[in-house]
């Protein structure tokens, strides 16, 4: 009975590792959703602010939630142009240093934000031009 319970427990853990999304399931070297990023962004009225965010789980065009130094939500940034570079980006999905632009006319109220973070393979740099929300 103990052997069957152990097999069930190990089998369930292996199955949940395959099903549950998360940073551990990202392809090696990809900029995984949830990667912490810190940078400068004029999301709030006035001058640029030191902020934090995480790489969004919805993909390249998903909004970034921008947080202040006290972890307060300052707003969201809907990307229009995104450039990701750095030795930590060894992705099959992005070409390092290439700017990806969303289809359609450029919004008139774009702001430019820059973020830096670290993957298991090294540092990454993310530049986002987007619309504050």
C-alpha positions as CSV (number, residue, x, y, z in Angstrom):
1,X,0.0,0.0,0.0
2,X,2.8,2.4,0.8
3,X,4.5,1.7,-2.6
4,X,1.2,2.5,-4.4
5,X,0.7,5.8,-2.5
6,X,4.3,6.8,-3.2
7,X,3.8,6.0,-6.9
8,X,0.6,8.0,-7.0
9,X,2.3,11.0,-5.2
10,X,5.3,11.0,-7.6
11,X,3.1,10.5,-10.6
12,X,0.8,13.4,-9.6
13,X,3.7,15.7,-9.0
14,X,5.2,14.9,-12.4
15,X,1.8,15.4,-14.1
16,X,1.3,18.8,-12.3
17,X,4.8,19.9,-13.5
18,X,3.7,19.3,-17.0
19,X,0.3,21.0,-16.7
20,X,0.8,24.0,-14.4
21,X,2.3,27.1,-16.2
22,X,5.1,29.0,-14.6
23,X,8.6,30.2,-14.9
24,X,10.0,26.7,-14.5
25,X,8.2,25.6,-17.7
26,X,9.5,28.3,-20.0
27,X,11.9,27.3,-22.7
28,X,15.6,27.6,-21.6
29,X,16.8,31.1,-22.0
30,X,13.3,32.6,-22.9
31,X,12.2,35.7,-21.1
32,X,9.8,33.9,-18.9
33,X,6.5,35.5,-17.8
34,X,6.9,36.8,-14.3
35,X,10.6,37.8,-14.8
36,X,11.1,40.8,-12.4
37,X,12.1,44.0,-14.1
38,X,13.2,47.4,-12.7
39,X,13.5,50.6,-14.6
40,X,12.3,54.1,-15.4
41,X,8.9,55.0,-16.6
42,X,6.9,58.2,-16.7
43,X,3.6,56.3,-16.1
44,X,2.5,58.9,-13.5
45,X,2.1,62.6,-14.2
46,X,5.3,64.5,-13.8
47,X,8.9,63.3,-14.3
48,X,10.1,59.8,-14.9
49,X,9.9,57.4,-11.9
50,X,11.9,54.5,-10.7
51,X,9.5,51.6,-11.1
52,X,9.2,47.8,-11.1
53,X,7.2,45.4,-13.2
54,X,7.3,41.8,-14.3
55,X,7.3,40.5,-17.9
56,X,3.6,39.9,-18.6
57,X,2.3,36.4,-19.0
58,X,0.0,37.3,-22.0
59,X,2.9,37.7,-24.4
60,X,4.5,40.6,-26.2
61,X,1.4,42.9,-26.4
62,X,0.0,42.2,-22.9
63,X,-0.1,45.2,-20.6
64,X,2.7,45.8,-18.1
65,X,1.5,46.6,-14.5
66,X,3.8,49.3,-13.3
67,X,4.6,49.6,-9.5
68,X,6.2,52.3,-7.5
69,X,9.0,51.9,-4.9
70,X,6.4,51.0,-2.2
71,X,4.8,48.3,-4.4
72,X,1.8,50.6,-5.1
73,X,0.2,50.2,-8.6
74,X,0.9,53.3,-10.5
75,X,-0.9,52.2,-13.7
76,X,-0.6,49.9,-16.7
77,X,1.3,50.3,-19.9
78,X,-0.2,49.0,-23.1
79,X,2.8,48.3,-25.4
80,X,2.9,49.6,-29.0
81,X,6.7,49.0,-29.6
82,X,8.9,46.5,-27.7
83,X,12.6,45.8,-28.0
84,X,14.2,43.1,-25.9
85,X,17.9,42.5,-25.8
86,X,20.8,41.2,-23.6
87,X,22.7,38.0,-23.2
88,X,20.0,36.6,-21.0
89,X,17.6,36.5,-24.0
90,X,18.3,33.3,-25.8
91,X,14.8,33.0,-27.1
92,X,13.3,31.2,-30.0
93,X,10.5,33.8,-30.1
94,X,12.4,37.2,-30.2
95,X,15.5,38.4,-32.1
96,X,17.6,40.3,-29.6
97,X,17.6,44.0,-30.3
98,X,14.9,43.9,-32.9
99,X,12.0,46.3,-32.3
100,X,8.5,44.8,-32.7
101,X,5.7,47.2,-33.5
102,X,2.0,46.5,-33.1
103,X,-0.1,46.8,-36.3
104,X,-2.0,50.0,-36.8
105,X,-1.5,53.7,-36.4
106,X,0.8,54.9,-33.6
107,X,-1.1,56.4,-30.7
108,X,-0.3,60.1,-30.0
109,X,0.2,59.7,-26.3
110,X,3.1,57.1,-26.3
111,X,5.5,57.1,-23.4
112,X,8.9,55.4,-23.4
113,X,9.9,53.1,-20.5
114,X,13.1,51.1,-20.0
115,X,13.5,48.0,-17.8
116,X,16.3,45.7,-16.8
117,X,16.1,42.2,-15.4
118,X,18.0,38.9,-15.1
119,X,17.2,35.5,-16.4
120,X,19.2,32.3,-15.5
121,X,21.3,33.0,-18.6
122,X,22.2,36.7,-17.7
123,X,20.9,40.2,-18.0
124,X,18.1,41.4,-20.2
125,X,17.0,44.9,-21.3
126,X,13.4,45.8,-22.3
127,X,12.4,49.0,-24.0
128,X,8.6,49.6,-24.3
129,X,6.8,52.5,-26.0
130,X,3.2,52.3,-25.0
131,X,0.0,54.0,-23.9
132,X,-0.4,54.6,-20.1
133,X,-3.7,53.4,-18.7
